[in-house]
């Protein structure tokens, strides 16, 4: 069976489209349950993956003991579980990830990565919210610094904040534009005045600053960017996988 997840399903026989929600390097927080509730209200089944609980750890930030590839493999296990449920439309299962979970989503959108690590399994579409995309100089190579590849063949929506000083959005913008110019199904929106983790309602209205190594990183909840994310997500899914038929 599939462990380490919370399933939310609309009332009725379905079959419903479904979303796999993949969390950050931190533990499950309020924001991901809020996204699940939005999808539920829009007629989607939602499965929140817990990448850390089953591995008996409460955070992956800084240590990165759980790899991006392991997050991606968990997401595929979640998709397989959803596919086995009679009320889920197995052809319309999408992934939405945040930060580390979004980095897994970028990999899941790559044909070569899926062939090598995911048994070729594919989501119908992927939404990646404030991922770290690719290495941008000045940092030692690590597994989790290369996520956005040259062979995106699944509809991919990348959403980043212009003021993200945790996961610099520049490489996301460059790679999204490059892939789109080659005819790949990649869409990008950059939200002005928006930091990393902009959907973290638990932070309230005050920005939070953290020292990370030699730098200061700022996180700020941004309601406008959250609402824009939802609107863009519903529009993207309506176009790319037919949405849920309800709003």
C-alpha positions in Angstrom: 0.0 0.0 0.0 0.9 3.6 -0.3 2.0 5.3 3.0 2.7 8.8 4.0 -0.2 10.8 2.5 -3.6 12.4 3.1 -6.4 11.9 0.6 -9.2 14.4 0.0 -12.0 13.4 -2.4 -15.1 15.2 -3.7 -18.5 13.7 -2.9 -19.9 11.5 -5.7 -18.8 8.5 -7.8 -16.5 10.5 -10.1 -14.3 9.9 -12.0 -12.6 13.0 -10.8 -9.3 14.5 -12.0 -6.7 14.4 -9.2 -3.7 16.3 -8.0 -0.6 15.1 -6.2 0.6 17.8 -3.8 4.3 17.7 -3.1 5.6 19.7 -0.1 8.8 21.8 0.5 12.0 20.6 2.2 10.2 21.4 5.5 7.4 19.5 7.1 3.8 19.5 6.0 2.4 22.9 6.8 -1.0 24.7 6.7 -0.6 26.1 3.1 -0.5 22.6 1.4 -3.8 21.7 3.1 -5.3 25.0 1.9 -4.3 24.1 -1.7 -5.9 20.7 -1.2 -9.1 22.4 -0.1 -9.1 24.6 -3.1 -8.7 21.7 -5.5 -11.4 19.8 -3.6 -13.9 22.7 -4.0 -13.0 22.8 -7.8 -13.9 19.1 -8.2 -10.5 17.4 -7.9 -9.4 14.6 -5.6 -6.2 15.8 -3.8 -3.5 13.6 -2.4 -0.9 15.3 -0.2 2.3 13.3 -0.1 4.3 13.3 3.2 7.9 12.8 2.0 9.4 13.0 5.5 7.1 11.3 8.0 7.6 7.8 6.7 11.4 8.4 6.6 11.2 9.4 10.3 12.5 12.9 9.7 10.7 16.3 10.2 12.8 18.5 7.9 15.0 18.1 4.8 16.1 21.7 4.7 19.9 22.2 4.9 20.7 18.5 5.1 18.8 17.4 1.9 19.1 13.8 3.1 16.0 13.0 1.0 16.9 13.6 -2.6 14.8 15.4 -5.2 14.7 12.1 -7.1 13.2 10.4 -4.0 10.5 13.1 -3.8 9.7 12.5 -7.5 9.5 8.7 -6.9 7.1 9.3 -4.0 5.0 11.5 -6.3 4.8 8.7 -8.9 3.9 6.1 -6.1 1.1 8.6 -5.2 -0.1 8.7 -8.8 -0.2 4.9 -9.0 -2.2 4.8 -5.9 -4.7 7.4 -7.2 -4.9 5.5 -10.5 -6.1 2.4 -8.5 -9.1 4.2 -7.0 -12.4 3.8 -8.8 -13.4 7.5 -8.4 -10.2 8.9 -10.0 -9.8 9.6 -13.7 -6.4 7.9 -14.2 -5.7 10.0 -17.4 -6.1 13.3 -15.5 -3.7 13.2 -12.6 -1.5 16.2 -12.2 1.4 17.2 -9.8 1.7 20.5 -8.0 4.9 21.0 -6.0 6.3 23.8 -3.8 10.0 24.6 -3.5 11.6 21.1 -3.1 8.4 19.4 -4.3 8.4 21.8 -7.3 12.0 20.8 -8.1 10.7 17.2 -8.2 8.0 18.4 -10.5 10.5 19.9 -12.9 12.2 16.5 -13.1 8.9 14.7 -13.6 8.3 16.9 -16.6 11.6 15.6 -18.3 11.3 12.7 -20.7 14.8 11.5 -20.0 14.5 11.8 -16.2 11.3 9.8 -16.3 12.8 7.1 -18.4 15.8 6.7 -16.1 14.2 7.2 -12.7 10.4 6.9 -12.8 9.7 3.9 -15.1 8.5 6.3 -17.8 5.4 7.2 -15.7 3.9 10.6 -16.6 1.6 13.1 -15.0 -1.0 14.8 -17.3 0.4 18.2 -16.3 2.7 19.8 -13.7 2.6 23.0 -11.7 5.9 24.0 -10.1 5.7 26.8 -7.5 8.9 28.6 -6.5 11.4 25.9 -7.4 15.1 26.1 -7.5 15.7 25.4 -11.2 19.4 25.2 -12.0 22.8 26.1 -10.6 23.8 29.7 -11.1 27.5 29.8 -10.3 29.3 30.3 -7.0 28.0 27.1 -5.4 29.5 23.6 -5.2 27.6 21.1 -7.3 25.0 19.2 -5.5 22.4 16.8 -6.7 19.5 19.1 -6.0 20.8 22.1 -8.0 19.9 20.8 -11.5 16.2 20.2 -11.9 14.9 22.0 -15.1 16.1 19.9 -18.1 16.2 20.5 -21.8 13.5 17.8 -22.6 10.3 18.9 -21.0 7.5 17.0 -22.8 4.7 17.3 -20.2 2.7 20.6 -19.9 4.5 22.5 -17.3 3.5 25.8 -15.5 6.4 27.4 -13.6 5.4 30.2 -11.1 8.1 32.2 -9.3 8.5 35.4 -7.4 10.7 38.2 -8.7 12.0 38.9 -5.2 12.8 35.3 -4.4 16.3 35.5 -2.7 16.2 31.9 -1.5 15.8 30.2 -5.0 16.9 32.8 -7.4 14.3 32.8 -10.3 16.7 33.7 -13.1 17.6 30.2 -14.2 13.9 29.3 -14.1 13.1 32.2 -16.4 16.0 31.4 -18.8 15.2 27.7 -19.0 11.5 28.2 -19.4 12.0 30.7 -22.2 14.5 28.4 -23.9 12.2 25.4 -23.7 9.1 27.3 -24.8 11.1 28.8 -27.8 11.8 25.2 -28.8 8.1 24.4 -28.9 8.0 22.6 -25.5 4.7 22.9 -23.5 6.3 25.2 -20.9 4.5 28.3 -19.4 6.0 30.8 -17.0 4.7 33.6 -14.8 6.9 35.8 -12.6 5.1 37.6 -9.8 6.5 41.1 -9.0 7.1 42.0 -5.4 6.9 38.3 -4.3 9.4 36.2 -2.3 10.0 32.5 -1.8 7.2 30.6 0.1 4.7 33.3 -0.7 1.7 31.0 0.0 2.8 30.3 3.6 -0.3 31.7 5.4 1.1 30.7 8.8 3.6 33.5 8.5 0.9 36.2 8.8 1.5 39.6 7.4 5.0 40.2 8.7 8.0 39.2 6.6 10.3 36.6 8.1 14.1 36.9 7.6 16.5 34.1 8.1 20.3 33.9 8.0 21.4 31.1 5.6 25.1 30.7 5.4 26.5 34.1 4.5 23.2 35.6 3.3 19.9 36.8 4.6 16.7 35.4 3.0 13.3 37.0 3.3 9.9 35.2 3.2 6.6 37.1 3.0 3.1 35.8 2.5 1.5 37.4 -0.6 -2.3 37.0 -0.9 -2.4 38.5 -4.4 0.2 36.1 -5.7 -1.6 33.2 -4.1 -4.9 34.1 -5.8 -3.1 34.7 -9.1 -1.4 31.2 -8.7 -4.8 29.6 -8.3 -6.4 31.4 -11.3 -3.4 30.5 -13.5 -3.5 26.9 -12.3 -7.2 26.5 -13.1 -6.8 28.1 -16.5 -3.7 26.0 -17.2 -5.4 22.7 -16.2 -8.6 23.6 -18.2 -6.5 24.1 -21.3 -4.1 21.2 -20.8 -6.1 18.4 -19.2 -9.7 19.6 -19.5 -10.0 20.8 -15.9 -12.7 19.2 -13.7 -15.8 20.6 -15.3 -16.7 22.4 -12.1 -15.4 25.7 -10.6 
